[in-house]
Every structure is written in structure tokens, then in C-alpha cells.
Amino acid sequence: MKKLLKESIEKIGTYQPGKPIEELEREYGIKEAVKLASNENPLGPSPKAINAIKSSLLQVNRYPDAQGFYLKEKLSRKLGVEPDNLFLGNGSDEIIQLLAQAFLLPGEEVIIGDPTFSFYQMAVVAAGGKDIMVPLKDFSYDLSTIMDRITTETKLIFINTPLNPTGTIIAKADFEALLNRVPSDVILVIDEAYGEYATDTSYPNFLDYIGKEKRIIVLRTFSKIYGLAGLRIGYGIADAYLVACLNKIRGPFNTNLLAQVAALAALDDEEHLKKSLATNRDGLTYLMSELHTMGIAYLPTQANFFLMKIGENAQRVYEGLLKEGVIVRVMTGRGLQHYLRVSVGLPAENKKFIQALTKVLAGG
Ligand SMILES: *Cc1c(COP(=O)(O)O)cnc(C)c1O
């Protein structure tokens, strides 16, 4: 008998999202839980985005603009690229999926850091590609091993910077060394979901390579610093031909009407962006100083989350924190089982986390 599911898809695990607040409150019977697990903007969306959504609510009987004309136009002006270089997706997740679907022939290889964002591997395997997992080295991409693993079958390389879950970045010089070694028939996917948070001066402007390099696609999202994760919208910046390829296979209305207007308005709110960056910076300063005092090791970060080293009982501490109403993220990936990933929250949330952690570690 024919198998119902493709064999390649049967093997894929399910993506483990951060636990939703409602779920924790339901399961543990607690109130006012805080979620520091999915790297969302704790300030919420820009008030401008909220107003834009409100003014568009009565139009949701209509299909959205399939081209996302106004959003692409604004992004184009803001980023200094042509609208033809822009692709809108239902979150950057969708773009990752479409890249795998559009470009992978069965068995073609994709190089992925291990551990990084688990959805890369899922999308690749689902599309019939072969996942070539390259372990991180010192919590960063091991670029020389990545270069060594490139073969004639390599089609895509996923690079996430700042890197989820470690918060490290790829410096410009290292990126250019990689770029020089990557054959011109390999597509380099630069996932900058947290790019807006990076402050290190060695952090490259990846848009500088668009136009020169035909095989680079930069992914960005409105889910993180723009605070619109629930609406699902992200974008890619690439050579017009790559964009046209993706346009062939996307759903005609892949980004919804409210997401488009909210993203458009959010781009105009510089003040909210600044406030979001300051909230993150101040939150990190507070959290790192508290952890330091508690004698807990943590990794410096260029993003809105960080790893802290708990040790063998990381899972127990995670569960203890849940009981205290604080959701963080367990790390199941290679080499990080002793760590928990924590997203930076509002001052009161950060404080609640530190208090809960102190209590849990004291065994109380
Ligand atoms: C959060 C995140 C994304 C963004 O996903 P969306 O689908 O745009 O919400 C992409 N890549 C990484 C590494 C992330 O952590």
C-alpha cells in the first residue's frame, strides 16, 4: 500500500514554540505569568501600528493587496533597494519554507548551524533536501568547517546573525571570508531576525551586498523589535531574479491586510524603535548584573535574549520557574542542555524572573 506521508516528512519533529502564557496559566492555575521565551518585544507594538490596525478593521472583508505595494515602497525607500528586491512573507518562517521549496532538488544539501533556529532543518527536510548540520564552535558559526562542508550538491547555507540561541554575531571580515569561498551557485541566506539589536561595530550591513551578489538573500521580520509577532509578517531582500522565483510559488495573499498596514505604520515609529532598544539595553544591564551577583554564568549577547548556564538541572530549574509563573526556554539542541535561554522583558518582568530564579535555585 502507498504510504500516506512522504518518508522524509515522517521523520521531522514538531517545532517546540515557547509556552504561551495562557497555557501556563491554565495548566498551573496561576495568574500574571510572564513570558521570556520567544524573544518578542515586551513593550508591545508601536501605538502607530495599533491605530493603523484599528482603522483597517472594517476592511477585512476585502483581500489584501497581493503585491504589498505600499509596504514595499516604504521599505524600498528606507533600505535603499528597489521594490523588485523585496519579498514579503507570512513571517520570515514562510520565506525560509519557500526558499527550500523553490530551490531544493531531492538530496541537494543545505548547511545549517547546530543548534540554531530549528525551523531551517524542518523546512529543508520537508522539501526533500539534505540537512548538513555543522556544530557551533564557541557559541558561533564554525565558518571554516562550513566552508569545508560545501560540496557540488550544496544549494543553500543558512546564516543567522545575531544567532538564536547564543546571541553571537558574524563579524564583517569573517562574513567576507565566507562570501569569497562560497561558490556562485550557492544561495547564502542571512537571517537577521535580531539585526536591529546588534550594536557591535564589526556587525556588517548586509544590504551592502545586495546588488553585487546575486545569491544572497537577507531575511528580516516584524516579529521581533517591531512587536508584531502575532500578525505574521517578514521580508526578504535579494536580487530581483531570486525575488521573482519566490513570487512564483507563494500564496497570492500570503501577507494579510492588518499585517501590511501595521508594518507600514511601525516603520514610521522611530521613537518606539528607540524605546525598544533602550528597554532591551537597560534590561540586559540589570539582568547581567543580577546574574553576576548570583554567580550564574551567562553569555554576552547582541540580541534581545541570552543564554545562562544552569548545569545538569537546567530542565528542573525551567520547570521550577514555570511554577513561579516565569516562562523561559529550555535548550534541547546539541551542547546546550545545561543552558536556558531568556528573553529580555520589561523591568518588572525581569525582576520577577530574578526573584523566581533565586527562589528556585534555593530549592524553595
Ligand atoms: C524569531 C525568528 C525568526 C522570525 O520568524 P517570523 O516568522 O518572522 O516570526 C526568524 N529567524 C529566527 C532565527 C528567529 O529567531
The ligand as an SDF file (V2000), in Angstrom:
LIG
                    3D

 15 15  0  0  0  0  0  0  0  0999 V2000
   12.0730   34.6970   15.5380 C   0  0  0  0  0  0  0  0  0  0  0  0
   12.9230   34.2800   14.4400 C   0  0  0  0  0  0  0  0  0  0  0  0
   12.5210   34.4490   13.1220 C   0  0  0  0  0  0  0  0  0  0  0  0
   11.2810   35.2120   12.7910 C   0  0  0  0  0  0  0  0  0  0  0  0
   10.2550   34.4520   12.4560 O   0  0  0  0  0  0  0  0  0  0  0  0
    8.9300   35.1130   11.9130 P   0  0  0  0  0  0  0  0  0  0  0  0
    8.3800   34.0100   11.1060 O   0  0  0  0  0  0  0  0  0  0  0  0
    9.2750   36.3120   11.0940 O   0  0  0  0  0  0  0  0  0  0  0  0
    8.1180   35.4350   13.1130 O   0  0  0  0  0  0  0  0  0  0  0  0
   13.3430   34.0520   12.1020 C   0  0  0  0  0  0  0  0  0  0  0  0
   14.5450   33.5170   12.3660 N   0  0  0  0  0  0  0  0  0  0  0  0
   14.9760   33.3580   13.6180 C   0  0  0  0  0  0  0  0  0  0  0  0
   16.3230   32.8140   13.8700 C   0  0  0  0  0  0  0  0  0  0  0  0
   14.1780   33.7210   14.6940 C   0  0  0  0  0  0  0  0  0  0  0  0
   14.6050   33.5460   15.9350 O   0  0  0  0  0  0  0  0  0  0  0  0
  1  2  1  0
  2  3  1  0
  2 14  2  0
  3  4  1  0
  3 10  2  0
  4  5  1  0
  5  6  1  0
  6  7  2  0
  6  8  1  0
  6  9  1  0
 10 11  1  0
 11 12  2  0
 12 13  1  0
 12 14  1  0
 14 15  1  0
M  END
$$$$
